[in-house]
Amino acid sequence: MSLSTRLAAPPAPKANQTILNRWYEDLEAEDKLAVSNAITDSAWRHVDLLAALIDEGMPEVADTTFGVWRRRMGYTK
C-alpha cells in the first residue's frame, strides 16, 4: 500500500474505546501489568491511584469517570 493511499482517509476509531482504554492499550506490557494490578488492588485508595496515574501520563479525567473505568477493569470493593 502506498503512503498516499494509506493517508487518504484516517482509520475508523475503535468502537467503545474510551480515552482511558486508548491510553491503557498504548502502554508497554510491563506498565500495563502494573496498572492492572494497581487497579484491582483495594489497598490503593481511589484518589491516590488516580493522582499517581495522572502524574505518570494518564489523561486527566473526572474521578467518577475513573471510578467507572476502574470497575470495568475488574475492581471490586
PyMOL CGO cylinders between C-alpha atoms (Angstrom):
from pymol import cmd
from pymol.cgo import CYLINDER

trace = [
    CYLINDER, 0.00, 0.00, 0.00, 1.37, 3.39, -0.91, 0.3, 1, 1, 1, 1, 1, 1,
    CYLINDER, 1.37, 3.39, -0.91, 1.66, 6.23, 1.58, 0.3, 1, 1, 1, 1, 1, 1,
    CYLINDER, 1.66, 6.23, 1.58, -0.81, 8.37, -0.36, 0.3, 1, 1, 1, 1, 1, 1,
    CYLINDER, -0.81, 8.37, -0.36, -3.38, 5.54, -0.30, 0.3, 1, 1, 1, 1, 1, 1,
    CYLINDER, -3.38, 5.54, -0.30, -2.86, 4.95, 3.41, 0.3, 1, 1, 1, 1, 1, 1,
    CYLINDER, -2.86, 4.95, 3.41, -3.21, 8.64, 4.24, 0.3, 1, 1, 1, 1, 1, 1,
    CYLINDER, -3.21, 8.64, 4.24, -6.26, 9.20, 2.02, 0.3, 1, 1, 1, 1, 1, 1,
    CYLINDER, -6.26, 9.20, 2.02, -8.59, 8.64, 4.96, 0.3, 1, 1, 1, 1, 1, 1,
    CYLINDER, -8.59, 8.64, 4.96, -7.99, 8.24, 8.70, 0.3, 1, 1, 1, 1, 1, 1,
    CYLINDER, -7.99, 8.24, 8.70, -8.69, 4.83, 10.20, 0.3, 1, 1, 1, 1, 1, 1,
    CYLINDER, -8.69, 4.83, 10.20, -12.05, 4.29, 11.82, 0.3, 1, 1, 1, 1, 1, 1,
    CYLINDER, -12.05, 4.29, 11.82, -11.93, 4.69, 15.58, 0.3, 1, 1, 1, 1, 1, 1,
    CYLINDER, -11.93, 4.69, 15.58, -12.16, 1.52, 17.59, 0.3, 1, 1, 1, 1, 1, 1,
    CYLINDER, -12.16, 1.52, 17.59, -15.69, 1.00, 18.85, 0.3, 1, 1, 1, 1, 1, 1,
    CYLINDER, -15.69, 1.00, 18.85, -16.42, 1.70, 22.51, 0.3, 1, 1, 1, 1, 1, 1,
    CYLINDER, -16.42, 1.70, 22.51, -12.91, 2.83, 23.32, 0.3, 1, 1, 1, 1, 1, 1,
    CYLINDER, -12.91, 2.83, 23.32, -12.66, 5.50, 25.96, 0.3, 1, 1, 1, 1, 1, 1,
    CYLINDER, -12.66, 5.50, 25.96, -9.71, 7.84, 26.30, 0.3, 1, 1, 1, 1, 1, 1,
    CYLINDER, -9.71, 7.84, 26.30, -8.57, 5.68, 29.23, 0.3, 1, 1, 1, 1, 1, 1,
    CYLINDER, -8.57, 5.68, 29.23, -8.82, 2.46, 27.19, 0.3, 1, 1, 1, 1, 1, 1,
    CYLINDER, -8.82, 2.46, 27.19, -6.72, 4.01, 24.43, 0.3, 1, 1, 1, 1, 1, 1,
    CYLINDER, -6.72, 4.01, 24.43, -4.13, 5.20, 26.96, 0.3, 1, 1, 1, 1, 1, 1,
    CYLINDER, -4.13, 5.20, 26.96, -4.03, 1.76, 28.59, 0.3, 1, 1, 1, 1, 1, 1,
    CYLINDER, -4.03, 1.76, 28.59, -3.66, -0.05, 25.26, 0.3, 1, 1, 1, 1, 1, 1,
    CYLINDER, -3.66, -0.05, 25.26, -0.67, 2.13, 24.35, 0.3, 1, 1, 1, 1, 1, 1,
    CYLINDER, -0.67, 2.13, 24.35, 1.27, 1.14, 27.49, 0.3, 1, 1, 1, 1, 1, 1,
    CYLINDER, 1.27, 1.14, 27.49, 4.21, -1.26, 27.39, 0.3, 1, 1, 1, 1, 1, 1,
    CYLINDER, 4.21, -1.26, 27.39, 3.38, -4.77, 28.61, 0.3, 1, 1, 1, 1, 1, 1,
    CYLINDER, 3.38, -4.77, 28.61, 5.19, -4.27, 31.95, 0.3, 1, 1, 1, 1, 1, 1,
    CYLINDER, 5.19, -4.27, 31.95, 3.36, -0.99, 32.64, 0.3, 1, 1, 1, 1, 1, 1,
    CYLINDER, 3.36, -0.99, 32.64, 0.04, -2.50, 31.57, 0.3, 1, 1, 1, 1, 1, 1,
    CYLINDER, 0.04, -2.50, 31.57, 0.51, -5.29, 34.12, 0.3, 1, 1, 1, 1, 1, 1,
    CYLINDER, 0.51, -5.29, 34.12, 1.41, -2.81, 36.86, 0.3, 1, 1, 1, 1, 1, 1,
    CYLINDER, 1.41, -2.81, 36.86, -1.66, -0.67, 36.10, 0.3, 1, 1, 1, 1, 1, 1,
    CYLINDER, -1.66, -0.67, 36.10, -3.91, -3.76, 36.03, 0.3, 1, 1, 1, 1, 1, 1,
    CYLINDER, -3.91, -3.76, 36.03, -2.57, -4.91, 39.39, 0.3, 1, 1, 1, 1, 1, 1,
    CYLINDER, -2.57, -4.91, 39.39, -2.99, -1.47, 40.97, 0.3, 1, 1, 1, 1, 1, 1,
    CYLINDER, -2.99, -1.47, 40.97, -6.50, -1.03, 39.59, 0.3, 1, 1, 1, 1, 1, 1,
    CYLINDER, -6.50, -1.03, 39.59, -7.72, -4.28, 41.13, 0.3, 1, 1, 1, 1, 1, 1,
    CYLINDER, -7.72, -4.28, 41.13, -5.86, -3.79, 44.43, 0.3, 1, 1, 1, 1, 1, 1,
    CYLINDER, -5.86, -3.79, 44.43, -8.26, -2.48, 47.05, 0.3, 1, 1, 1, 1, 1, 1,
    CYLINDER, -8.26, -2.48, 47.05, -5.31, -1.18, 49.10, 0.3, 1, 1, 1, 1, 1, 1,
    CYLINDER, -5.31, -1.18, 49.10, -4.98, 1.61, 46.51, 0.3, 1, 1, 1, 1, 1, 1,
    CYLINDER, -4.98, 1.61, 46.51, -7.32, 4.39, 47.51, 0.3, 1, 1, 1, 1, 1, 1,
    CYLINDER, -7.32, 4.39, 47.51, -9.23, 5.76, 44.53, 0.3, 1, 1, 1, 1, 1, 1,
    CYLINDER, -9.23, 5.76, 44.53, -7.92, 9.34, 44.70, 0.3, 1, 1, 1, 1, 1, 1,
    CYLINDER, -7.92, 9.34, 44.70, -4.32, 8.24, 45.33, 0.3, 1, 1, 1, 1, 1, 1,
    CYLINDER, -4.32, 8.24, 45.33, -4.29, 5.87, 42.35, 0.3, 1, 1, 1, 1, 1, 1,
    CYLINDER, -4.29, 5.87, 42.35, -5.91, 8.47, 40.11, 0.3, 1, 1, 1, 1, 1, 1,
    CYLINDER, -5.91, 8.47, 40.11, -3.30, 11.08, 41.09, 0.3, 1, 1, 1, 1, 1, 1,
    CYLINDER, -3.30, 11.08, 41.09, -0.41, 8.64, 40.63, 0.3, 1, 1, 1, 1, 1, 1,
    CYLINDER, -0.41, 8.64, 40.63, -1.56, 7.58, 37.17, 0.3, 1, 1, 1, 1, 1, 1,
    CYLINDER, -1.56, 7.58, 37.17, -2.13, 11.18, 36.05, 0.3, 1, 1, 1, 1, 1, 1,
    CYLINDER, -2.13, 11.18, 36.05, 1.39, 12.01, 37.26, 0.3, 1, 1, 1, 1, 1, 1,
    CYLINDER, 1.39, 12.01, 37.26, 2.64, 9.17, 35.05, 0.3, 1, 1, 1, 1, 1, 1,
    CYLINDER, 2.64, 9.17, 35.05, 0.87, 10.36, 31.91, 0.3, 1, 1, 1, 1, 1, 1,
    CYLINDER, 0.87, 10.36, 31.91, -2.70, 9.13, 32.09, 0.3, 1, 1, 1, 1, 1, 1,
    CYLINDER, -2.70, 9.13, 32.09, -5.15, 11.68, 30.64, 0.3, 1, 1, 1, 1, 1, 1,
    CYLINDER, -5.15, 11.68, 30.64, -6.89, 13.77, 33.28, 0.3, 1, 1, 1, 1, 1, 1,
    CYLINDER, -6.89, 13.77, 33.28, -10.47, 12.64, 33.77, 0.3, 1, 1, 1, 1, 1, 1,
    CYLINDER, -10.47, 12.64, 33.77, -13.10, 13.19, 36.42, 0.3, 1, 1, 1, 1, 1, 1,
    CYLINDER, -13.10, 13.19, 36.42, -12.81, 10.92, 39.43, 0.3, 1, 1, 1, 1, 1, 1,
    CYLINDER, -12.81, 10.92, 39.43, -16.23, 9.43, 38.66, 0.3, 1, 1, 1, 1, 1, 1,
    CYLINDER, -16.23, 9.43, 38.66, -15.11, 8.57, 35.11, 0.3, 1, 1, 1, 1, 1, 1,
    CYLINDER, -15.11, 8.57, 35.11, -12.00, 6.94, 36.53, 0.3, 1, 1, 1, 1, 1, 1,
    CYLINDER, -12.00, 6.94, 36.53, -14.12, 5.01, 39.04, 0.3, 1, 1, 1, 1, 1, 1,
    CYLINDER, -14.12, 5.01, 39.04, -16.37, 3.63, 36.30, 0.3, 1, 1, 1, 1, 1, 1,
    CYLINDER, -16.37, 3.63, 36.30, -13.33, 2.64, 34.23, 0.3, 1, 1, 1, 1, 1, 1,
    CYLINDER, -13.33, 2.64, 34.23, -11.67, 1.05, 37.26, 0.3, 1, 1, 1, 1, 1, 1,
    CYLINDER, -11.67, 1.05, 37.26, -14.74, -1.10, 37.94, 0.3, 1, 1, 1, 1, 1, 1,
    CYLINDER, -14.74, -1.10, 37.94, -14.90, -2.12, 34.28, 0.3, 1, 1, 1, 1, 1, 1,
    CYLINDER, -14.90, -2.12, 34.28, -11.26, -3.17, 34.55, 0.3, 1, 1, 1, 1, 1, 1,
    CYLINDER, -11.26, -3.17, 34.55, -12.07, -5.52, 37.41, 0.3, 1, 1, 1, 1, 1, 1,
    CYLINDER, -12.07, -5.52, 37.41, -12.01, -3.51, 40.65, 0.3, 1, 1, 1, 1, 1, 1,
    CYLINDER, -12.01, -3.51, 40.65, -14.34, -4.69, 43.38, 0.3, 1, 1, 1, 1, 1, 1,
    CYLINDER, -14.34, -4.69, 43.38, -14.54, -3.33, 46.90, 0.3, 1, 1, 1, 1, 1, 1,
]
cmd.load_cgo(trace, "trace")
